Amino acid sequence: MPQPLLSDLIVIFALCALAVWLGQRLRQPAVVGFLLAGLLAGPHGLGLVKDLDAVEAAAELGVVLLMFTIGMEFSFRNLLQIKRSLFWGGSVQVGLTVLAGLGAGWLAGRGLGQGLFWGCLAALSSTAIVLKLWQERAALDSPPGRVSLAILIFQDLVVIPMMLAVPLLAGQGLEAGGAAAGQGGWWLAAKGAGVMVLLAAGAKWLVPWALDQVAATRNSELFLVAMVLLCLAVAGLTSWAGLSLALGAFLAGLIISESPYSHQALGSILPLRDIFTSLFFVSVGMLLDLRVVGQQPVALGLATLGVVAAKALAAGAAVLALGLPLRVAVPAALGLAQVGEFSFILAEQGRAHGLLGPAEHQWFLVVSVLSMCVTPPLLGLGARLGARLGERKGLGRAEAEPEDGSSAQGVLVVGFGINGQNVARACQAAGIPYLVLEMNPETVRRQRELGEAIVYGDAMRPAVLEHFGARKARVLVVTMADPVATRSIVASARALNPDLYVIVRTRFAQEIAQLRALGADEVIVEEYETALEIFTRVLRRFWVPREEMARLVEELRSEGYEMLRGVTPADKASVCDIRCYLGDAELETITVRSGAALEGRTIAEMELRGRHGVTVLALRRGGEVLSNPEASTRLAAGDLAVVMGPASRIAAVAALFRDARETP
């Protein structure tokens, strides 16, 4: 490695580490830290990096690996589960934003192609930032989190045709250009078609066979090298055909995603992707010139506000078009209001084809970075506004209209995820009447066709709860992953029916006190229930009596899992397995070998307890287990005997089960 490049990388990663650490303290995403590091190290900052071309080459590799991993994460099966939100919601969001960009270009006196390109730049949001923020809030499974995920996936997919459309928007692919140009166009089309056919054949036959051979070696280094080779080879092939490197990398990832090795491949590539992708954001930050901000701060601030507002309105309209209420649309819209990392990639393409001039590119960079920086507070504001909107009683009465007048007489279940489905199955098995309230219209439609007792309604609204029988129901089960919605539902249900027995699922223990104060009778904490299940299985392996385990589990639940938060010495003394009573005795399983001294003899004849101090507790013969076998039971070859006694005595007696020369 050349010495200047090594020095540049040391500077870049040192600044990245510092900037990301500061960003973490200020609750800013890592992408903003990388951009800031590039700003400081670049020619418009401190000028610490000399070899800009080498950094840009590494950054291009980061883009390729990023697209490769997106392709690996893409699955047609998973896509079908959110297909309506993805295709309908995503297309509405992207389409409205592109139209807004077209309008901005028209007001600025730009051409059709440039206006459409501006709209494409603004249409993409930051997958990394948005999903990370929803995960930090433990709300990725909530309605706003799910619809945000669907729209982001659509954006990740639509960036490919956007990049392919850049030359067309620049007018380079629309000119007649004579016979030579026509022949060149036909040749490019033929190469592109040939590459697609070759990739389809390779994905069906060659790649699966090659991956099987690589995986059979069980060599992790070879596996990683093979993944990178496949990514770069397909990207190079599409580049030769006149298509983009990013498209080739995405197709390579898509090929891997349909194989059984996709998860291992993704885990192997992620560290490389993160390293080289960080260099991409650093290289973008190097292009940022703060002198532009100093010259026109008000205009840039207004431009950022305009972009954020336009994106929020487009995303909100997309969510509402899916039939979801305002309380879902507002947080999802504000969370998607920033410009995304793929817009930087698209901007580079546009700059190369003349769709963005130097000044416009600087404006784009500044607006993008500012929109990313305001995303965390915007998403928090959206969550609070969504909660307030959900508490308003006069909204959304139409959502509460059932298709068949159904109402709950026994159990009212809110949410039809995995937990809600399990509750419904249990009610069916026990013959208990129930009704499910679900916010996903596609799920409601599909389940009603299957005969499920499910209706579309927002349980955060007291009118909806009342309409669907909360006053008559005996039990309410809230299985949603949205903590704000859960609290509101519990409070409304308790006000409607003081005798209602309310069971709530939550993820974190800190929710217990507040949910109980609002009226929940039982709060099931996922993280602690998992711990309890592991806890009981561990105790079972140590022969703790079942009644002792049941008592401990009941105490843990009734005390709000206090014992799991901090075990005291008194608690330890109460948890005693069978070893507490065995002293120096051990339990051992010994096989009766053919021809052994004990084969064919009864337990009484062996006199193991009287002569050797060892007791036979159980015998396993084939598929049958003889617990506490009688003294008249004869041992047979192949029997597994569970014996108890001092370790030294068991070791001495073991020979009787194996050796014909020994006699008891």
Summary of the structure (lengths in Angstrom):
residues: 664
radius of gyration: 32.7
end to end distance: 75.8
largest distance: 107.3
contacts: 2182
relative contact order: 0.08
helix: 66%
strand: 8%
